[in-house]
Amino acid sequence: MSDDSCGKKCENRHWKIESPAYSRRVVQIPHQVIKILKGESFMSIAQRLTKDFYSHQTLQTLIDRKGRYFDYRSNFNYFKDDNLWNEKIARLLRSHGYRNFDKLILNQFDDLLFGGTPTLLQKRQHYYQTKVKFCPHCLYEAKYHRLLWDVSLVSVCLKHKCNLIENCPSCGRHIRIHDLIGGACTCGLIYANVVNTKTPVESVLSAQKVIQSLLTGKKKNIRIEGNFSLTAREYFAGLDMFSKLLDGFPAQLLSFDNLEASFIELNYNLIRGDKRDLEMINFISTIAHELLVSPSKHLASIVEAIELKRATKRTIRGKREIFDRMLANGKFEAHKKIYSDYHNTSNQEFARMKTVMPNELKYCSLVQARKILQCDDITIAKFVQLGLLQFVEGKFGSRKIMLVEKESVVKLAQRRKELLDVSQVAKLFDITGGVVRAIAKRNLLKMEHGKEKDGYGRRLFHPTEVYVLIKEVEKQCVQIPEDSLEWVPFRYRELLNRHYHFSYAQTLEAILSGRFSCGKKTTSIQTLEDVYLYLPELTKMLAKKQGK
């Protein structure tokens, strides 16, 4: 933001502003400033400045007299360089001597909350950009807007130990920043006179103390269960991870520490579900904080609801990916132990199977099989259909238990690691993926899996089958001299350049059937590029095709 953009000139202790934004009119602005108060926001100082020095105008009309007024609901405390109104408001503040806006805008929290520049969805999740929330006791003490109120995670005033308010208690209308600075709602309610006597429960206050102290820099790190220390950035990344884990949960399953919930389903990701308000944000952030800092309290019940009861209305795969991230984090050892202990004692896991199946050492649970094979339940079901895995069924009480032979799972996992896809085979033979598929359809190269064989989504080949194909071709080859000019390489590009009418797959089929002569210049061939075709036969075949 340039300090020279306003075209200022000093004239008898007044500022003269010449700018296209002021439609050729000269506005006389007193050379006075109002003090920026503790924690005040960018829009708050602009609204207060307008109210004190331009009582006959609003901020909207003051910064642009051409009628292109910004939406009265807008709250520009998140600064964007390409935002027209951000720059106009900044220009107004500069004209009164204000220079550094870094501590007045929400951008200062980006590194802590996101580790960099946020996406549009992240800004919607974490910042208030239209409505505002406030503490009536703070407003009574000083009528200005605190920047921290615009961070979604901040839901409580720690000074007065009360919940913040985001809707007018009289008419239910969203609170706009210009009304807040003005002091009253359009229905006539004086915001500073609101009596807010409801004290948050201790778990909410505890979570808010950590969140706000890390946001303001009063704390640099926080200790979690397991005696590990998280930096502020690691804490907010973990809070976001566990908030996503809670997304889609029915609120009735999360009745922790007397937290009240008037909504049905949690909606953290803002994709679908109940409308997210301050009560829901308070609910999600408190439980996510507990899961992150003290997992022994509630993590096992969350794992049970997701893994066993499938209670969440989001995809189980997405939730398991979050669990995988949790297990991979070296600082979440306590979380990892609770997760594994739950599965070993409460779910269909190997340790529990010892009391149920007489030959349990041969078997593992479906959850273990999924981890070993690194696939989902749908893929495991397909392996069962193909006869690659066998289930053993038992019962524990009224619950049905499904086990899989562990040795067969390990062998299948090893074989899956060795398999080649179409692109890898194409690279080996220096041909295209389409040619590989044509060879496979002619059954010249046997598939392990594929649409034509077992309906599997991807065509996969075992390296031994590639080796078998090369050796079958080598059987048809005769030894030819090194300097022979009557033989040309059996290469895909070579056939294309000669405008050869047989496809690569047809030619390979002809070689294997003995209809085409082929040779080799080495004692053994390693790839199909080491094979040579007899040029007179190629020329004769080409002439025959052209003749037709």
Order of alpha helices (4+ residues) and beta strands (2+ residues): beta-beta-beta-alpha-alpha-alpha-alpha-alpha-alpha-beta-beta-alpha-alpha-beta-beta-alpha-alpha-alpha-alpha-alpha-alpha-beta-alpha-alpha-beta-beta-alpha-beta-alpha-alpha-beta-alpha-beta-beta-alpha-alpha-beta-beta-alpha
